[in-house]
């Protein structure tokens, strides 16, 4: 393709501040069994300033936009751990996480209006696994199964724009996404 000059000169100043409080507790249910739980409260503040300058006659007009948003989120995790021997334990866990709301500061401005942030993403993760050492502690074997579900999944992609050499980037929530799998980690001290 040809290499025309950039039609826009953008100056974006994003800002993110997060304040949080976190607590964790372990309850020894029995000599070899424990319940571990954590809870986190987050306060997220996001803001931006976006100056779009015209640098080429056929480029979009110059605009300025700024905005801010704040939200609170409560997330946490809980796990049950069972020690079968001194060298082998199993666990099952659930955790809830998130990705905060975000502004699409890669967009091309079409007015001076404040942008609406893309909503936060929620993450629910489930895991079951074992961790152990074997052969006089020369072999370490960890294995787990996991399932992670993302709700209001944030994704950035190029928006469809016919005839445009560099289509604008679009940040949106696209519903659900899921990651499932198994992990095995082995370390062997051979000599």
Beta strands, then each sheet from edge to edge (+ up, - down):
strand 1: 8-30
strand 2: 33-54
strand 3: 63-85
strand 4: 88-99
strand 5: 121-134
strand 6: 139-151
strand 7: 154-158
strand 8: 169-173
strand 9: 176-188
sheet 1: 1+ 2- 3+ 4- 5+ 6- 9+
sheet 2: 7+ 8-
end
